[in-house]
Amino acid sequence: MNWRKWLDEFVLAAKGITLVTKEKRFWFGFVPAFIFFGVLMNLLAGGFSSFNLMWATGFSGSMQIIGKAFIGLFGINQPFFNWLPVFGIALLQGILIGLIVFLWAKKREQKDSSSNSENIEKAGIITGLIALGAGCPTCGTTLLTPLLGAIFSTGGLAITGAISTIVTCLAIIIAILSLKRLGVETYAIIINDRFLKKRESKRKVKSSNEKSD
């Protein structure tokens, strides 16, 4: 494996992600995705208990629970080592969705949607893995608990915690690899657009000068 090529691709991807933060379309995808997945993971920290409580307390109680999950995304009233993975995964997922939205808009302008469905499918896979692994990193309560508890009568929480960690790590790896590819593609598109605009500007200046002569 050519590690130098991989490193160069990660550098280009980082540049692409930095450049795309200046585009409004990126933020249209990033902000709602970041908030949605961050709040969802905080709600799932105790398995389905938050959703059961929301069902029991009605609309006002549900809004309070969602509000606590929202402020928890920013570390308020959250243990640091519980908050960090939730924030990190929500950030990765938000960037991924933001890149997909930006590339989708660009490819739509170029009448090329061939790779959009593939990008959306990968985002869906990552989302599913994150949802399965979501939960409290210290207590091991996840969406996998009911399923594994039915299979393993003893040691269910320990097994669930281990599998949750593996699933979450797998989701993060897939997200990072997807960000690398999408980041490089984003960088190429932005640089190409800048080149075309610069060339068009020079052409107009040249044309204007020729007319004035």
Secondary structure as the mmCIF struct_conf table of DSSP 4:
data_model
#
loop_
_struct_conf.conf_type_id
_struct_conf.id
_struct_conf.beg_label_comp_id
_struct_conf.beg_label_asym_id
_struct_conf.beg_label_seq_id
_struct_conf.end_label_comp_id
_struct_conf.end_label_asym_id
_struct_conf.end_label_seq_id
HELX_RH_AL_P HELX_RH_AL_P1 TRP A 3 VAL A 20
TURN_TY1_P TURN_TY1_P1 THR A 21 LYS A 22
HELX_RH_AL_P HELX_RH_AL_P2 LYS A 24 LEU A 43
HELX_RH_3T_P HELX_RH_3T_P1 LEU A 44 GLY A 46
TURN_TY1_P TURN_TY1_P2 GLY A 47 PHE A 48
HELX_RH_AL_P HELX_RH_AL_P3 SER A 49 GLY A 72
TURN_TY1_P TURN_TY1_P3 LEU A 73 ASN A 77
BEND BEND1 GLN A 78 GLN A 78
HELX_RH_AL_P HELX_RH_AL_P4 PHE A 80 GLU A 109
TURN_TY1_P TURN_TY1_P4 GLN A 110 LYS A 111
TURN_TY1_P TURN_TY1_P5 SER A 114 SER A 115
HELX_RH_AL_P HELX_RH_AL_P5 ASN A 116 GLY A 133
STRN STRN1 GLY A 135 GLY A 135
TURN_TY1_P TURN_TY1_P6 PRO A 137 CYS A 139
STRN STRN2 THR A 142 THR A 142
TURN_TY1_P TURN_TY1_P7 LEU A 143 LEU A 144
HELX_RH_AL_P HELX_RH_AL_P6 THR A 145 ILE A 151
BEND BEND2 SER A 153 GLY A 155
HELX_RH_AL_P HELX_RH_AL_P7 GLY A 156 SER A 212
#
